[in-house]
Amino acid sequence: MRPFTLNYTSPKVLRPVVTPYRFDASRQLNVLPDGRPAVSDRDLLLAAGTTTSTAGSQTHFDD
């Protein structure tokens, strides 16, 4: 049985997530398709809130 409240807390269909940036291992930062650092895109930061990746936690002990 599904609790009644779950009908309103989660979407019926999950939308695919498209990340508009990728991690560049040689530069150790997230970059946009045009090569600019992802943190330089104000609209992206406002929409996503952050551009963190998991790479830092794998290479640095203090993340």
trRosetta pair geometry for C-beta under 8 A, 3 or more apart (Angstrom, degrees):
i j d omega theta_ij theta_ji phi_ij phi_ji
2 6 5.6 -105 175 65 97 130
2 7 7.2 102 128 -55 121 84
3 6 5.0 96 71 -6 86 104
4 7 6.1 -44 -174 10 45 114
5 8 6.2 -70 -167 43 49 99
5 9 6.0 38 147 -23 81 118
6 9 5.5 -63 -130 39 41 109
6 10 6.3 -10 -171 18 77 106
11 14 6.3 130 82 -83 116 50
11 15 7.6 -20 111 -12 161 85
19 22 7.4 115 110 -76 112 56
20 32 6.7 -1 140 -130 91 82
20 33 7.4 -75 -179 -18 74 99
20 38 7.8 140 96 -130 82 108
20 41 8.0 -91 106 95 127 166
20 44 6.2 -126 71 -116 128 121
21 30 4.5 61 140 167 132 107
21 31 6.1 167 -160 81 95 25
21 32 5.4 -56 -103 -87 89 49
21 33 7.9 -124 -107 -31 47 60
21 38 3.9 18 -118 -95 160 130
21 44 7.1 78 -33 -169 120 153
21 51 6.0 5 57 -150 156 119
22 30 6.8 169 86 -150 20 73
22 31 6.4 -28 63 60 71 77
22 33 7.9 74 5 -80 104 58
23 29 7.5 -158 -145 120 64 18
23 30 5.5 -46 -92 -95 58 68
23 31 7.8 107 -136 15 15 77
23 53 4.7 93 -84 -130 125 167
23 55 5.4 145 -162 -26 150 140
24 27 4.4 21 105 37 120 104
24 28 7.4 -58 91 -4 74 18
24 29 6.2 -5 51 65 97 59
24 30 7.3 141 8 -123 80 17
24 31 4.7 32 -21 -1 124 123
25 28 6.9 24 -165 -76 34 53
25 55 7.2 -156 -104 -140 75 147
27 31 6.8 68 61 -48 143 123
28 55 7.3 -161 -146 123 68 135
28 59 7.9 -105 -131 76 114 159
29 37 5.6 -20 132 -130 138 100
29 38 7.3 -162 154 21 92 91
29 39 7.7 -69 -175 -1 123 109
30 37 7.1 82 79 -164 60 65
30 38 3.9 -28 110 10 104 136
30 39 7.5 106 65 -29 99 78
30 51 4.6 -142 62 156 150 115
30 53 5.8 157 -65 -35 108 119
31 35 5.8 -17 179 -150 129 30
31 36 6.6 151 -156 77 81 31
31 37 6.0 -62 -104 -106 68 35
31 38 6.1 -140 -103 -36 12 83
32 35 6.9 -36 70 33 75 21
32 36 4.9 0 36 60 116 84
32 37 7.6 36 -3 97 88 12
32 38 5.6 139 -50 -92 76 64
32 40 7.8 -91 -10 58 125 97
32 41 6.1 104 -68 -37 137 135
32 44 7.7 -145 -89 -40 113 160
36 40 5.1 -91 161 59 114 135
36 41 7.1 116 103 -47 124 93
37 40 4.9 98 72 -11 85 104
38 41 6.1 -53 -167 23 48 111
38 44 6.2 -103 -175 115 84 153
38 51 4.2 167 112 -156 129 159
39 45 6.7 57 -144 -74 54 123
39 51 5.8 -137 -69 34 71 137
41 44 3.8 47 105 13 118 118
41 45 6.6 157 92 -15 66 84
42 45 5.8 -58 -150 38 32 110
42 46 6.3 31 154 -19 67 106
43 46 5.7 -53 -146 36 32 111
43 47 6.3 26 157 -14 66 109
44 47 5.9 -62 -147 41 29 106
44 48 5.8 -5 168 10 69 116
44 51 6.9 38 133 -74 118 117
45 48 6.5 -65 -125 54 24 88
45 49 7.1 73 -178 -105 56 7
45 50 7.4 48 -140 -79 73 20
45 51 7.0 -65 -93 -29 77 102
46 49 7.9 19 -171 -69 15 47
48 51 6.4 74 99 -74 143 66
52 56 7.4 -69 -162 19 90 129
53 56 6.6 120 76 -5 77 87
54 57 5.6 -54 -167 38 63 111
54 58 6.4 57 141 -20 80 107
55 58 5.8 -67 -156 39 36 109
55 59 6.2 4 160 1 73 116
56 59 6.3 -77 -142 47 29 92
56 60 5.4 -28 -177 29 73 116
56 63 4.4 137 132 -102 105 148
57 60 7.1 -64 -104 57 20 77
57 63 4.5 -124 -86 82 63 140
60 63 5.0 102 82 -33 107 100
